[in-house]
């Protein structure tokens, strides 16, 4: 399934999943390594892990109400830093689960952890920092983001 189809499927399926708390959400996606995920070594390309991390964030945006808030406020999510540690390769058609947790934030950015699992085994793990950006106001402090999400949820 190409990335656009994965994104469309995610946007549709997220609407039917249970709502996540907007404070420190934890979500998971069940995935499979598809042929277009592979590199010349016939395992999942290191860049694809980052794309899958993007999908976990979109799922979280949809299920917490943050997507609705960002749309109404004309805000954009931006990843400012991302690191990955690869422990074991994912092979063609291998099923895996990826989790994403927002573990905290400071005055500027949100901190997230992305974990790729096969069964109970961690095969890759990444951390990222992200901000919410407005063309008009610049970076929106996470505390303001949380307050605004609560307004739209109420």
C-alpha positions in Angstrom: 0.0 0.0 0.0 1.6 3.3 -1.0 2.0 6.0 1.6 -1.0 8.1 0.3 -3.3 5.0 0.7 -1.9 4.3 4.2 -2.6 8.0 5.1 -6.1 7.8 3.8 -6.8 4.5 5.6 -5.4 6.0 8.8 -7.5 9.2 8.5 -10.6 7.1 8.0 -9.9 4.4 10.6 -8.8 6.9 13.3 -12.4 8.3 13.3 -13.7 4.9 14.5 -11.1 4.3 17.2 -11.6 5.2 20.9 -10.7 8.8 21.8 -7.3 9.3 23.4 -6.6 11.7 26.3 -5.0 14.9 25.1 -2.7 14.9 28.1 0.2 12.4 27.5 -1.6 10.2 25.0 -0.4 6.7 24.1 -1.5 5.1 20.8 -0.5 2.1 18.7 -0.8 1.0 15.1 -0.6 -2.5 13.8 1.4 -2.5 10.6 3.1 -4.8 8.1 6.3 -4.2 6.1 5.2 -3.8 2.5 7.3 -4.0 -0.7 7.5 -0.2 -1.0 8.9 0.0 2.5 12.1 -2.0 1.5 15.6 -0.8 0.6 18.2 -2.6 -1.4 19.0 -4.9 1.5 15.3 -6.1 1.5 14.5 -4.8 5.0 12.5 -1.8 6.0 14.3 1.4 4.9 15.5 3.6 7.8 13.6 6.6 6.4 10.4 4.6 6.4 10.6 4.3 10.1 10.4 8.1 10.3 7.4 8.1 8.0 5.6 5.5 10.1 6.3 7.7 13.1 4.5 10.5 11.2 1.5 8.2 10.9 1.4 7.5 14.6 1.4 11.3 15.2 -1.5 11.8 12.7 -3.5 9.0 14.5 -2.8 10.8 17.8 -3.8 14.2 16.4 -7.1 12.7 15.2 -8.0 10.8 18.3 -7.1 13.5 20.9 -8.9 16.4 19.1 -5.7 18.1 18.3 -6.3 17.8 14.6 -9.6 19.7 14.9 -7.9 22.3 17.1 -5.0 22.8 14.7 -7.4 23.1 11.7 -9.6 25.7 13.4 -6.6 27.7 14.6 -4.6 27.3 11.4 -1.7 25.7 13.3 0.8 23.2 11.8 2.7 20.4 13.6 6.5 20.4 13.0 9.0 17.9 14.1 12.2 19.8 15.2 14.3 16.8 16.2 14.1 13.0 15.7 16.5 10.2 16.6 16.1 6.5 16.0 17.9 3.4 17.3 17.6 0.3 15.1 18.0 -3.0 17.0 16.7 -5.6 14.5 15.6 -5.4 10.9 12.0 -5.6 9.8 11.7 -8.1 6.9 9.2 -8.1 4.0 5.6 -8.8 5.1 6.6 -8.9 8.7 3.9 -7.7 11.1 4.8 -5.2 13.8 3.3 -2.7 16.2 4.4 0.8 16.6 3.5 2.8 19.7 3.8 6.5 20.2 3.6 8.3 23.6 3.7 12.0 24.4 5.9 11.8 27.5 5.9 15.5 28.3 6.6 19.0 27.2 8.4 22.2 28.1 7.7 25.9 27.3 8.4 25.3 23.6 8.0 21.7 22.5 6.4 18.3 23.0 8.5 15.2 23.7 7.5 11.9 22.2 8.8 8.2 22.1 8.1 5.9 19.2 8.6 2.2 19.8 8.5 -0.5 17.1 7.7 -4.0 18.4 7.5 -7.5 17.0 5.6 -9.3 19.7 7.2 -8.1 23.0 10.6 -7.4 21.4 11.6 -3.8 20.7 13.1 -3.7 17.2 13.5 0.1 16.9 12.9 3.1 19.1 13.0 6.8 18.5 12.5 10.0 20.3 11.2 13.2 18.8 10.5 16.8 19.7 7.7 18.6 18.0 6.2 22.1 18.0 2.9 23.6 17.0 3.5 26.5 14.7 1.3 29.4 13.5 2.3 31.6 10.6 0.8 34.5 12.5 2.1 33.8 16.0 5.1 31.5 15.6 5.6 28.6 17.9 2.6 28.1 20.2 3.5 27.1 23.7 2.3 23.6 24.6 0.4 24.8 27.6 -1.6 27.1 25.3 -2.1 24.2 22.9 -3.5 22.0 25.7 -5.8 24.8 26.9 -7.2 25.3 23.4 -7.8 21.6 22.8 -9.8 21.5 26.1 -11.9 24.5 24.8 -12.8 22.6 21.7 -13.4 19.3 23.5 -15.7 21.0 26.1 
